Amino acid sequence: MPRVDRAPARPRTVVVSGLGAVTPFGWNVPSTWNGLRSGKTSIGPFDRFDHSGYRTHVAAQVDLARAAPRPRGKPARISLADRYAVCAAREALSQAGLGGGDWTRRAGVYFGSSTGGMLENERYFEALLAAEGGARRRLPRMSILAPQQYNAPGDAVAREIGIGGPVQTVSAACASGGMAIGDALRAVRSGEVETAITGGSDSLCRLTYAGFNALRSVDERPCRPFRKDRAGLSIGEGAGVIVLEPLERVLARGARPLAVAAGEAATCDAYHMTAPHPLGAGAAEAIGAALADAQLDPGEIDFVNAHGTGTPLNDLAECEALASVFGERARELPVTSTKSLVGHLLGSAGAVEAVATILCLVAGEVHPMPAEGESDPAIGVQLVLGSPLKLKRARHALSTSLAFGGANAALIFSRPRPEDRDAD
Amino acid sequence: MPIETVVTGLGTIGPYGFGREALAKALAAGKPVASEVDRGGGWHREGGSRLAALIREPDLSRWIPPAAARRMSFPSKLAVAAGKMALPDAGIETVASEGGRAGVYLATAFGPVHNTEKLLRQIFLEGAEAAQPFYFSECVANTPAAQLAIAVGARGPNVTIVQREAGPLLAVGRGAQAVREGRVDRALAGAVEEIPPLLHALLGRFGALAQAEEKLAEQPRPLDRRRNGILAGEGASLLVLEREDAARARGARILARVRWSGAAFDATAGVTDWGTGHDALAAALRAGLATAGGAAGISMIVSGASGAKRGDLLEARVLKAVWGEAPLPPVMTPKAVTGEYGGGILAAGLLALEGKALAPFPEAPELDPEIGFSPHRGAVPEKRARVLLTGLASGGAAAWLLLERAS
């Protein structure tokens, strides 16, 4: 099995002290975890917008009827993606035991989003086109457009909490959330901040739904990652948020770390705008660099939450990458894809999948993918199907995000060692 | 011995032309490089802004072969051209052999927004099945960074930061950090933006743009009593960042050392406006500068002030709070010439260190009593030792960058 060059020793252990999620399974982590464990997909018919003229008609949408309270601010200036982000952040902070207080001055928000408030932008645009075609050019109200920006969900979280430190949104398509968490990990490690609220948020919108359809990347049925008959991805929506802090800070207030944020890395294929490198070269480099960052050997990884979109090329390239890093052991490596259950959350995919990965570590089991379908014999990994896989060892887990433009992100989370679990 | 990050190359494209000399000339002239926006779409408010700092029919064939250009959005072309201009400026032909040791850190506020508009028109007017794959793949925010990576073979981190006016400084800060921490050997860091007519019209409808008033020509007046908005501008500026020891070992010309970068957030800001939290922002800036020799050693401020009413006031209050009783160093406002967006401030900051950035303020300033000082006007008589670049974003984000002469 290949070995990796380990990075030099680090002074600070960074841990996860809180998790938050809004997914098609529900507006919190418990409902999300229950849904993931069920192995039943949330992808199906949806009504967020009229898709009768589209080629495909399934997606994974969040149930707005069960919506959490709205965040602060004028309703018209808050997008759906903002609401997901703020709701997930509130949950994560609550679990971390962080209420209001001085800590916000030394805290930062590191967020990812691929489209921000595009859904609301589209409403404005539709009205604009109607005005263009009408006799009188009364343009729509500008307030609809206010949350249009990519950075709006991250800013909304920062505003809601009253953050005083750095606030940064990364928009790297489907790797946005993963890259944002990687940046947050670096920021806590380096002492740039004492607390990082990190993750991603995106909502369904016509632009991405039609766009991926135009690329013929969307499956007409719910996506089936790593299956022989897979035919594309399914789009979803939601947010995932993680609170990162130095271990000693969490222990000092009597809290318990959920996981160690052990390693991260990002690379670029620099190969093609919409196709992955066929051998997954950039993804393999990212995984190798994340292992080095975590000071782990490939043999220490106990399962993988794969990017696993369900597109023919991506799944193959990703498995090539896993094979090149893990060698023969890749065949025994449990692999799951959260996207098979909640769809592809685009800019927040990496964040929600990081939350799922941590939940699996905490539970000591890997959430399954739906059981239906025949596995692709070209996929040389052990797929977790139908029901959760109880792990003999759940020490370290890898989560990958591979994006448009060849951007790759890899994150490694570990179970806290016994001595890391409490101050005693 | 701490690892230092230095700037060894600059590529810049804007309404002022190509390269640092073109920008220096425009800054010396001190006039906004603005031209009439196409208002034929009928989206513009009557009596509203008519001008933007636009790049007219640029010939980018020196940097991008036509066959590659036709697969790129306008911002992608600008980013690739500026990046390919920056590398030879740093004495580097390519980073392809370095592969994963070269990263891209690029900021954009709106991304390839013209392609977004075209795609939405197809979806809404012709039906979803009419949507062209090209418009989709080239409307995503990170496509300029990805195209740049493909063009130069940069297989390290490919990061697109979307934080409005704070983005360019955040991007350089992140790139410098990656070099300092040894994650990459080289980084191309900067910003890119385009301003198509619809975006210009919408910015105008938000009240963001400078406009003509009675006896007052339409132009941005940063930090001035008469300011009434920004000049929207397009362009791209890319810096080459690398370790100082490596740059010196290869005999590279060093343009600047990145002494410090920092960021903060003003939670009092609205979604599309600036807030009033200058004390907290000043505390963050003061604390950051204290780690880098303090404010006293700063000989010039290249301000992100753009002519925005509340944004400039916040900027002034932050600076005054940090300097306190001490006199402020000369405050330059290059966005009066380059417009907002596109990273012109990065290039101007480097030129300021070289003593090239001359008074970029278009006319005799009028003091705003609330601001309490006017932008510097007149020649810069000497080379600058340390230059602070500032960027306060609508929405609340703030970023700063401290550059110093390295020789």
HADDOCK unambig.tbl for C-alpha pairs under 7 A between the chains (distance, minus, plus):
assign (segid A and resid 53 and name CA) (segid B and resid 127 and name CA) 6.50 0.50 0.50
assign (segid A and resid 53 and name CA) (segid B and resid 128 and name CA) 6.34 0.50 0.50
assign (segid A and resid 54 and name CA) (segid B and resid 128 and name CA) 5.57 0.50 0.50
assign (segid A and resid 54 and name CA) (segid B and resid 129 and name CA) 6.27 0.50 0.50
assign (segid A and resid 126 and name CA) (segid B and resid 124 and name CA) 6.95 0.50 0.50
assign (segid A and resid 142 and name CA) (segid B and resid 206 and name CA) 6.77 0.50 0.50
assign (segid A and resid 146 and name CA) (segid B and resid 271 and name CA) 6.68 0.50 0.50
assign (segid A and resid 146 and name CA) (segid B and resid 272 and name CA) 6.41 0.50 0.50
assign (segid A and resid 147 and name CA) (segid B and resid 271 and name CA) 6.81 0.50 0.50
assign (segid A and resid 150 and name CA) (segid B and resid 162 and name CA) 6.34 0.50 0.50
assign (segid A and resid 151 and name CA) (segid B and resid 162 and name CA) 5.89 0.50 0.50
assign (segid A and resid 151 and name CA) (segid B and resid 163 and name CA) 5.80 0.50 0.50
assign (segid A and resid 155 and name CA) (segid B and resid 395 and name CA) 6.85 0.50 0.50
assign (segid A and resid 158 and name CA) (segid B and resid 267 and name CA) 6.69 0.50 0.50
assign (segid A and resid 159 and name CA) (segid B and resid 267 and name CA) 4.66 0.50 0.50
assign (segid A and resid 162 and name CA) (segid B and resid 267 and name CA) 5.18 0.50 0.50
assign (segid A and resid 163 and name CA) (segid B and resid 265 and name CA) 6.32 0.50 0.50
assign (segid A and resid 163 and name CA) (segid B and resid 267 and name CA) 6.27 0.50 0.50
assign (segid A and resid 164 and name CA) (segid B and resid 264 and name CA) 5.64 0.50 0.50
assign (segid A and resid 164 and name CA) (segid B and resid 265 and name CA) 4.87 0.50 0.50
assign (segid A and resid 164 and name CA) (segid B and resid 266 and name CA) 6.34 0.50 0.50
assign (segid A and resid 165 and name CA) (segid B and resid 263 and name CA) 6.53 0.50 0.50
assign (segid A and resid 165 and name CA) (segid B and resid 264 and name CA) 4.21 0.50 0.50
assign (segid A and resid 165 and name CA) (segid B and resid 265 and name CA) 5.59 0.50 0.50
assign (segid A and resid 166 and name CA) (segid B and resid 263 and name CA) 4.62 0.50 0.50
assign (segid A and resid 166 and name CA) (segid B and resid 264 and name CA) 4.19 0.50 0.50
assign (segid A and resid 166 and name CA) (segid B and resid 265 and name CA) 5.92 0.50 0.50
assign (segid A and resid 167 and name CA) (segid B and resid 264 and name CA) 6.54 0.50 0.50
assign (segid A and resid 167 and name CA) (segid B and resid 265 and name CA) 6.15 0.50 0.50
assign (segid A and resid 167 and name CA) (segid B and resid 397 and name CA) 6.06 0.50 0.50
assign (segid A and resid 168 and name CA) (segid B and resid 163 and name CA) 6.30 0.50 0.50
assign (segid A and resid 169 and name CA) (segid B and resid 161 and name CA) 5.85 0.50 0.50
assign (segid A and resid 169 and name CA) (segid B and resid 162 and name CA) 5.59 0.50 0.50
assign (segid A and resid 169 and name CA) (segid B and resid 163 and name CA) 6.22 0.50 0.50
assign (segid A and resid 170 and name CA) (segid B and resid 159 and name CA) 6.84 0.50 0.50
assign (segid A and resid 170 and name CA) (segid B and resid 160 and name CA) 5.59 0.50 0.50
assign (segid A and resid 170 and name CA) (segid B and resid 161 and name CA) 4.61 0.50 0.50
assign (segid A and resid 170 and name CA) (segid B and resid 162 and name CA) 5.97 0.50 0.50
assign (segid A and resid 171 and name CA) (segid B and resid 141 and name CA) 6.17 0.50 0.50
assign (segid A and resid 171 and name CA) (segid B and resid 142 and name CA) 6.28 0.50 0.50
assign (segid A and resid 171 and name CA) (segid B and resid 160 and name CA) 5.49 0.50 0.50
assign (segid A and resid 171 and name CA) (segid B and resid 161 and name CA) 6.15 0.50 0.50
assign (segid A and resid 171 and name CA) (segid B and resid 162 and name CA) 6.39 0.50 0.50
assign (segid A and resid 172 and name CA) (segid B and resid 141 and name CA) 6.99 0.50 0.50
assign (segid A and resid 172 and name CA) (segid B and resid 142 and name CA) 5.18 0.50 0.50
assign (segid A and resid 172 and name CA) (segid B and resid 159 and name CA) 6.51 0.50 0.50
assign (segid A and resid 172 and name CA) (segid B and resid 160 and name CA) 5.89 0.50 0.50
assign (segid A and resid 173 and name CA) (segid B and resid 140 and name CA) 6.89 0.50 0.50
assign (segid A and resid 173 and name CA) (segid B and resid 142 and name CA) 6.70 0.50 0.50
assign (segid A and resid 207 and name CA) (segid B and resid 120 and name CA) 6.67 0.50 0.50
assign (segid A and resid 210 and name CA) (segid B and resid 128 and name CA) 5.51 0.50 0.50
assign (segid A and resid 210 and name CA) (segid B and resid 131 and name CA) 6.75 0.50 0.50
assign (segid A and resid 211 and name CA) (segid B and resid 131 and name CA) 6.73 0.50 0.50
assign (segid A and resid 211 and name CA) (segid B and resid 133 and name CA) 6.45 0.50 0.50
assign (segid A and resid 211 and name CA) (segid B and resid 136 and name CA) 5.18 0.50 0.50
assign (segid A and resid 214 and name CA) (segid B and resid 129 and name CA) 6.72 0.50 0.50
assign (segid A and resid 214 and name CA) (segid B and resid 131 and name CA) 5.89 0.50 0.50
assign (segid A and resid 214 and name CA) (segid B and resid 132 and name CA) 6.19 0.50 0.50
assign (segid A and resid 214 and name CA) (segid B and resid 133 and name CA) 5.18 0.50 0.50
assign (segid A and resid 215 and name CA) (segid B and resid 133 and name CA) 5.41 0.50 0.50
assign (segid A and resid 266 and name CA) (segid B and resid 156 and name CA) 6.84 0.50 0.50
assign (segid A and resid 266 and name CA) (segid B and resid 157 and name CA) 4.76 0.50 0.50
assign (segid A and resid 267 and name CA) (segid B and resid 100 and name CA) 6.73 0.50 0.50
assign (segid A and resid 267 and name CA) (segid B and resid 155 and name CA) 5.72 0.50 0.50
assign (segid A and resid 267 and name CA) (segid B and resid 156 and name CA) 4.44 0.50 0.50
assign (segid A and resid 267 and name CA) (segid B and resid 157 and name CA) 4.23 0.50 0.50
assign (segid A and resid 267 and name CA) (segid B and resid 158 and name CA) 6.35 0.50 0.50
assign (segid A and resid 268 and name CA) (segid B and resid 155 and name CA) 4.51 0.50 0.50
assign (segid A and resid 268 and name CA) (segid B and resid 156 and name CA) 5.60 0.50 0.50
assign (segid A and resid 268 and name CA) (segid B and resid 157 and name CA) 5.89 0.50 0.50
assign (segid A and resid 268 and name CA) (segid B and resid 158 and name CA) 5.79 0.50 0.50
assign (segid A and resid 269 and name CA) (segid B and resid 155 and name CA) 5.77 0.50 0.50
assign (segid A and resid 270 and name CA) (segid B and resid 146 and name CA) 6.83 0.50 0.50
assign (segid A and resid 270 and name CA) (segid B and resid 149 and name CA) 5.27 0.50 0.50
assign (segid A and resid 270 and name CA) (segid B and resid 150 and name CA) 4.19 0.50 0.50
assign (segid A and resid 270 and name CA) (segid B and resid 153 and name CA) 5.84 0.50 0.50
assign (segid A and resid 270 and name CA) (segid B and resid 154 and name CA) 6.36 0.50 0.50
assign (segid A and resid 270 and name CA) (segid B and resid 155 and name CA) 5.67 0.50 0.50
assign (segid A and resid 271 and name CA) (segid B and resid 150 and name CA) 5.88 0.50 0.50
assign (segid A and resid 274 and name CA) (segid B and resid 137 and name CA) 6.96 0.50 0.50
assign (segid A and resid 405 and name CA) (segid B and resid 143 and name CA) 6.15 0.50 0.50
assign (segid A and resid 405 and name CA) (segid B and resid 146 and name CA) 4.88 0.50 0.50
assign (segid A and resid 406 and name CA) (segid B and resid 146 and name CA) 6.97 0.50 0.50
assign (segid A and resid 407 and name CA) (segid B and resid 158 and name CA) 6.01 0.50 0.50
